[in-house]
């Protein structure tokens, strides 16, 4: 509230009313930030949401999570319709120039290999690179791990498994925590997973630049949470809840 508004309040309603308005100003300043996350089934987003929520709490800040299509969330954070996006790759800020990343990751995404053929799923990396591979086109981290490979884009994880089952490609490279819950819906089909992650990508919480001043505060909370082992615990607790084993790291 500026001085003019305060003066008007005094003239219209008296000094007491103006004091009440001033008392309310800190509460107004603590309005919850609106953070976007995918509206689809996403254990990885659930983990990131829990981590960000705890970091906000430790920072003395409030946030609320809005479920929107994955392809829209970062657009809305970038144009200021939302205050932030719960998790994206570090390079996202190169495309969406009105957001800034909090520099400590909130979660890590493992990329896993799937095939209808157990032998193919267990092939060495060099041989897998020669196979036709399916990806989900909305996952921005995948292209850098599949450069030079024969790639087919799919709309989502379910479509990727359908196309894999129909022989459209031999291998699918998918986000582990997105693929494993979907496999349940694909029964009685049998899919085989490679023994290790193909790669692991850190994901970051992003804020619209109008909130850039909050980045050090939130980052400090995340660093403490990492040191305490809380971020890892939130991740492992979610895997245990879903009955999904941790994936061995890439060699």
VOPAGU-2260 file (C-alpha; in pm, 1 decimal, decimal comma):
REM VOPAGU-2260
SITE   aa  ch    i         X         Y         Z
SITE  UNK   A    0       0,0       0,0       0,0
SITE  UNK   A    1     141,5     341,9     -91,7
SITE  UNK   A    2     125,9     662,6     116,4
SITE  UNK   A    3    -161,4     806,7     -87,8
SITE  UNK   A    4    -382,5     503,1     -27,6
SITE  UNK   A    5    -299,0     513,7     341,9
SITE  UNK   A    6    -394,5     881,3     360,0
SITE  UNK   A    7    -724,8     815,1     182,4
SITE  UNK   A    8    -799,6     537,4     428,0
SITE  UNK   A    9    -740,0     775,4     720,0
SITE  UNK   A   10    -965,1    1042,0     572,5
SITE  UNK   A   11   -1250,8     806,8     494,2
SITE  UNK   A   12   -1245,0     568,1     787,1
SITE  UNK   A   13   -1035,5     727,7    1058,7
SITE  UNK   A   14    -699,5     652,1    1210,4
SITE  UNK   A   15    -809,1     325,1    1370,6
SITE  UNK   A   16    -917,3     174,7    1040,3
SITE  UNK   A   17    -590,4     277,6     881,8
SITE  UNK   A   18    -397,5     100,1    1154,2
SITE  UNK   A   19    -594,8    -217,5    1086,6
SITE  UNK   A   20    -501,1    -195,5     720,0
SITE  UNK   A   21    -134,7    -154,9     811,2
SITE  UNK   A   22    -157,5    -456,6    1040,5
SITE  UNK   A   23    -296,5    -662,2     754,6
SITE  UNK   A   24     -17,3    -570,8     514,9
SITE  UNK   A   25     229,1    -844,7     628,0
SITE  UNK   A   26     -42,1   -1106,3     569,8
SITE  UNK   A   27    -104,8    -968,5     222,7
SITE  UNK   A   28     267,0    -983,6     153,9
SITE  UNK   A   29     265,8   -1353,5     248,4
SITE  UNK   A   30      10,5   -1458,2      -8,7
SITE  UNK   A   31      79,1   -1807,8    -138,9
SITE  UNK   A   32     275,7   -1838,2    -460,2
SITE  UNK   A   33      97,0   -2039,4    -728,1
SITE  UNK   A   34     320,3   -2317,5    -858,0
SITE  UNK   A   35     244,1   -2524,7   -1166,8
SITE  UNK   A   36     282,5   -2900,7   -1189,7
SITE  UNK   A   37     156,9   -3160,2   -1434,1
SITE  UNK   A   38    -206,2   -3265,1   -1408,8
SITE  UNK   A   39    -126,0   -3621,9   -1514,0
SITE  UNK   A   40      -9,4   -3915,3   -1301,9
SITE  UNK   A   41     350,6   -3830,7   -1211,0
SITE  UNK   A   42     526,8   -3975,5    -906,3
SITE  UNK   A   43     828,8   -3762,0    -994,1
SITE  UNK   A   44     615,6   -3446,2    -973,9
SITE  UNK   A   45     469,7   -3568,8    -644,4
SITE  UNK   A   46     823,8   -3596,4    -505,1
SITE  UNK   A   47     921,4   -3252,2    -636,1
SITE  UNK   A   48     603,5   -3102,1    -490,3
SITE  UNK   A   49     681,4   -3245,7    -145,5
SITE  UNK   A   50    1038,2   -3115,3    -159,4
SITE  UNK   A   51     937,1   -2765,8    -274,5
SITE  UNK   A   52     657,7   -2746,8     -17,2
SITE  UNK   A   53     902,5   -2826,2     263,2
SITE  UNK   A   54    1157,0   -2576,1     130,2
SITE  UNK   A   55     889,0   -2304,4     125,8
SITE  UNK   A   56     783,6   -2392,2     480,6
SITE  UNK   A   57    1143,0   -2367,6     604,2
SITE  UNK   A   58    1180,0   -2036,0     421,2
SITE  UNK   A   59     874,0   -1888,2     590,1
SITE  UNK   A   60     690,0   -1878,4     256,5
SITE  UNK   A   61     360,9   -2018,4     133,0
SITE  UNK   A   62     280,2   -2195,5    -192,1
SITE  UNK   A   63      -8,5   -2369,0    -361,2
SITE  UNK   A   64      17,4   -2616,6    -647,9
SITE  UNK   A   65    -194,0   -2584,1    -959,3
SITE  UNK   A   66    -236,8   -2890,7   -1180,1
SITE  UNK   A   67    -209,3   -2797,6   -1545,3
SITE  UNK   A   68     -96,5   -2981,9   -1861,8
SITE  UNK   A   69     278,4   -3036,9   -1858,1
SITE  UNK   A   70     322,0   -2848,5   -2184,0
SITE  UNK   A   71     145,5   -2542,7   -2037,4
SITE  UNK   A   72     294,1   -2519,1   -1689,4
SITE  UNK   A   73     623,5   -2358,2   -1786,1
SITE  UNK   A   74     453,6   -2125,5   -2034,9
SITE  UNK   A   75     226,6   -1998,5   -1758,0
SITE  UNK   A   76     520,0   -1959,0   -1518,8
SITE  UNK   A   77     712,0   -1769,5   -1785,8
SITE  UNK   A   78     432,8   -1522,0   -1862,2
SITE  UNK   A   79     355,6   -1464,7   -1493,9
SITE  UNK   A   80      14,3   -1633,6   -1488,8
SITE  UNK   A   81     173,4   -1873,9   -1242,3
SITE  UNK   A   82     455,8   -1788,3   -1004,5
SITE  UNK   A   83     668,9   -2091,8   -1082,2
SITE  UNK   A   84     704,5   -2447,0   -1211,7
SITE  UNK   A   85     779,1   -2735,7    -977,2
SITE  UNK   A   86    1050,0   -2913,7   -1180,4
SITE  UNK   A   87    1230,8   -2868,5   -1511,0
SITE  UNK   A   88    1573,2   -2932,7   -1656,4
SITE  UNK   A   89    1835,3   -2662,6   -1603,7
SITE  UNK   A   90    1829,3   -2561,4   -1971,8
SITE  UNK   A   91    1458,7   -2472,3   -1955,4
SITE  UNK   A   92    1547,6   -2114,0   -1863,8
SITE  UNK   A   93    1722,6   -2077,0   -2203,0
SITE  UNK   A   94    1386,8   -2121,7   -2375,6
SITE  UNK   A   95    1169,0   -1958,4   -2111,0
SITE  UNK   A   96    1363,4   -1640,2   -2045,8
SITE  UNK   A   97    1137,9   -1489,5   -1778,4
SITE  UNK   A   98    1198,0   -1766,1   -1526,5
SITE  UNK   A   99    1498,1   -1836,2   -1305,5
SITE  UNK   A  100    1606,1   -2173,2   -1164,4
SITE  UNK   A  101    1672,6   -2230,5    -796,2
SITE  UNK   A  102    2021,0   -2385,1    -827,8
SITE  UNK   A  103    1978,4   -2688,7    -599,6
SITE  UNK   A  104    1790,1   -2980,6    -762,9
SITE  UNK   A  105    1460,5   -3088,6    -610,1
SITE  UNK   A  106    1459,6   -3434,8    -768,7
SITE  UNK   A  107    1655,6   -3651,5   -1013,3
SITE  UNK   A  108    1495,5   -3826,8   -1310,5
SITE  UNK   A  109    1630,7   -4166,8   -1411,4
SITE  UNK   A  110    1591,6   -4263,0   -1777,3
SITE  UNK   A  111    1525,0   -4633,7   -1830,7
SITE  UNK   A  112    1532,2   -4864,2   -2132,4
SITE  UNK   A  113    1234,5   -5092,3   -2209,5
SITE  UNK   A  114    1181,9   -5360,9   -2472,7
SITE  UNK   A  115     950,5   -5651,5   -2550,1
SITE  UNK   A  116    1266,0   -5861,4   -2595,2
SITE  UNK   A  117    1466,2   -5936,9   -2280,8
SITE  UNK   A  118    1788,8   -5980,2   -2477,4
SITE  UNK   A  119    1746,0   -5640,2   -2641,6
SITE  UNK   A  120    1677,1   -5471,0   -2306,9
SITE  UNK   A  121    2008,7   -5606,3   -2178,8
SITE  UNK   A  122    2223,1   -5514,9   -2478,5
SITE  UNK   A  123    2532,1   -5297,9   -2422,0
SITE  UNK   A  124    2482,0   -4924,5   -2472,0
SITE  UNK   A  125    2672,6   -4917,1   -2798,8
SITE  UNK   A  126    2439,3   -5178,1   -2949,6
SITE  UNK   A  127    2124,8   -5013,2   -2811,6
SITE  UNK   A  128    2226,5   -4695,2   -2993,8
SITE  UNK   A  129    2185,3   -4882,7   -3321,8
SITE  UNK   A  130    1825,7   -4980,4   -3248,4
SITE  UNK   A  131    1511,7   -4785,8   -3335,8
SITE  UNK   A  132    1400,1   -4610,3   -3019,2
SITE  UNK   A  133    1078,9   -4446,3   -2898,9
SITE  UNK   A  134    1059,9   -4134,8   -2682,6
SITE  UNK   A  135     789,6   -3920,9   -2527,2
SITE  UNK   A  136     806,1   -3585,7   -2703,0
SITE  UNK   A  137     713,2   -3369,8   -2401,1
SITE  UNK   A  138    1021,2   -3477,1   -2201,2
SITE  UNK   A  139    1280,4   -3209,5   -2280,8
SITE  UNK   A  140    1575,7   -3399,0   -2134,0
SITE  UNK   A  141    1554,3   -3692,4   -2378,6
SITE  UNK   A  142    1694,3   -3541,5   -2701,5
SITE  UNK   A  143    2041,8   -3478,7   -2558,9
SITE  UNK   A  144    2071,5   -3845,2   -2457,9
SITE  UNK   A  145    1959,2   -3977,8   -2797,3
SITE  UNK   A  146    2163,9   -3766,1   -3038,5
SITE  UNK   A  147    2249,8   -3962,6   -3352,3
SITE  UNK   A  148    1996,1   -4235,6   -3275,1
SITE  UNK   A  149    1697,5   -4342,7   -3486,6
SITE  UNK   A  150    1419,5   -4184,1   -3281,5
SITE  UNK   A  151    1039,0   -4195,0   -3300,8
SITE  UNK   A  152     843,9   -3942,3   -3093,0
SITE  UNK   A  153     529,0   -4048,3   -2908,5
SITE  UNK   A  154     260,9   -3844,8   -2732,8
SITE  UNK   A  155     298,2   -3997,1   -2386,4
SITE  UNK   A  156     420,1   -4299,3   -2191,0
SITE  UNK   A  157     109,3   -4508,0   -2259,6
SITE  UNK   A  158     137,3   -4447,3   -2632,5
SITE  UNK   A  159     507,2   -4534,8   -2618,8
SITE  UNK   A  160     429,8   -4873,5   -2463,5
SITE  UNK   A  161     148,3   -4936,1   -2714,1
SITE  UNK   A  162     379,3   -4861,1   -3005,8
SITE  UNK   A  163     657,0   -5071,2   -2852,1
SITE  UNK   A  164     415,7   -5364,8   -2819,0
SITE  UNK   A  165     306,8   -5318,3   -3181,9
SITE  UNK   A  166     662,6   -5330,8   -3310,2
SITE  UNK   A  167     691,1   -4966,9   -3416,4
SITE  UNK   A  168    1033,2   -4957,8   -3250,0
SITE  UNK   A  169    1249,1   -5205,4   -3059,1
SITE  UNK   A  170    1331,6   -4995,2   -2755,8
SITE  UNK   A  171    1166,2   -4718,1   -2555,8
SITE  UNK   A  172    1362,7   -4472,6   -2344,6
SITE  UNK   A  173    1133,5   -4337,7   -2073,9
SITE  UNK   A  174    1143,3   -4162,6   -1739,6
SITE  UNK   A  175    1159,8   -4450,4   -1491,6
SITE  UNK   A  176     903,2   -4315,5   -1244,9
SITE  UNK   A  177     660,6   -4239,6   -1527,1
SITE  UNK   A  178     703,6   -4578,0   -1697,1
SITE  UNK   A  179     681,8   -4815,2   -1401,4
SITE  UNK   A  180     327,9   -4719,6   -1286,3
SITE  UNK   A  181     208,4   -4740,1   -1648,9
SITE  UNK   A  182     335,7   -5096,3   -1688,8
SITE  UNK   A  183      65,6   -5206,0   -1443,9
SITE  UNK   A  184    -198,3   -5090,5   -1695,0
SITE  UNK   A  185     -26,4   -5280,7   -1977,7
SITE  UNK   A  186     -73,4   -5628,9   -1830,2
SITE  UNK   A  187     -68,9   -5908,3   -1942,8
SITE  UNK   A  188     192,0   -5771,6   -2184,5
SITE  UNK   A  189     545,6   -5829,9   -2063,6
SITE  UNK   A  190     800,4   -5551,5   -2092,6
SITE  UNK   A  191    1164,3   -5590,8   -1999,0
SITE  UNK   A  192    1366,8   -5313,0   -1841,9
SITE  UNK   A  193    1737,7   -5259,2   -1880,0
SITE  UNK   A  194    1942,5   -5332,0   -1567,2
SITE  UNK   A  195    2067,3   -4974,6   -1518,8
SITE  UNK   A  196    1962,7   -4618,3   -1579,7
SITE  UNK   A  197    2061,1   -4486,6   -1922,0
SITE  UNK   A  198    2119,1   -4146,6   -1759,4
SITE  UNK   A  199    2010,8   -3942,3   -1458,6
SITE  UNK   A  200    1904,5   -3579,6   -1496,3
SITE  UNK   A  201    1869,7   -3329,0   -1211,5
SITE  UNK   A  202    1548,2   -3125,8   -1216,9
SITE  UNK   A  203    1507,6   -2777,9   -1074,4
SITE  UNK   A  204    1234,7   -2561,6    -928,3
SITE  UNK   A  205    1182,5   -2246,5   -1137,5
SITE  UNK   A  206    1034,8   -1911,4   -1036,0
SITE  UNK   A  207     912,7   -1624,8   -1248,5
SITE  UNK   A  208    1177,5   -1352,2   -1243,5
SITE  UNK   A  209     950,4   -1120,4   -1045,9
SITE  UNK   A  210    1026,8   -1349,9    -750,0
SITE  UNK   A  211    1402,9   -1373,2    -817,3
SITE  UNK   A  212    1479,0   -1220,2    -477,0
SITE  UNK   A  213    1338,9   -1537,0    -313,8
SITE  UNK   A  214    1584,4   -1770,2    -489,0
SITE  UNK   A  215    1867,3   -1750,8    -230,0
SITE  UNK   A  216    1621,3   -1804,2      54,6
SITE  UNK   A  217    1463,3   -2112,5    -101,8
SITE  UNK   A  218    1799,4   -2247,1    -217,0
SITE  UNK   A  219    1939,6   -2221,9     136,2
SITE  UNK   A  220    1651,3   -2434,4     263,6
SITE  UNK   A  221    1707,5   -2693,1     -11,7
SITE  UNK   A  222    2077,6   -2715,9      69,0
SITE  UNK   A  223    1999,5   -2790,3     434,4
SITE  UNK   A  224    1740,5   -3049,2     329,9
SITE  UNK   A  225    1997,9   -3216,9     105,6
SITE  UNK   A  226    2254,6   -3221,2     386,1
SITE  UNK   A  227    1999,4   -3375,0     623,1
SITE  UNK   A  228    1919,9   -3646,0     368,5
SITE  UNK   A  229    1556,0   -3536,4     357,4
SITE  UNK   A  230    1539,5   -3493,9     -20,4
SITE  UNK   A  231    1665,9   -3848,4     -72,6
SITE  UNK   A  232    1427,8   -3979,2     195,4
SITE  UNK   A  233    1125,7   -3818,1      23,6
SITE  UNK   A  234    1235,9   -3983,3    -301,4
SITE  UNK   A  235    1287,0   -4328,9    -150,0
SITE  UNK   A  236     964,0   -4308,5      51,6
SITE  UNK   A  237     769,0   -4247,5    -271,1
SITE  UNK   A  238     934,0   -4545,6    -438,6
SITE  UNK   A  239     848,8   -4764,0    -137,7
SITE  UNK   A  240     487,9   -4641,2    -147,3
SITE  UNK   A  241     462,2   -4746,1    -511,7
SITE  UNK   A  242     653,9   -5071,7    -465,5
SITE  UNK   A  243     917,9   -4961,0    -717,2
SITE  UNK   A  244    1283,2   -5050,9    -650,6
SITE  UNK   A  245    1553,5   -4787,1    -697,9
SITE  UNK   A  246    1717,4   -4813,0   -1038,4
SITE  UNK   A  247    2089,4   -4886,0   -1048,5
SITE  UNK   A  248    2289,3   -4585,1   -1167,8
SITE  UNK   A  249    2431,4   -4567,2   -1520,0
SITE  UNK   A  250    2776,6   -4712,9   -1565,8
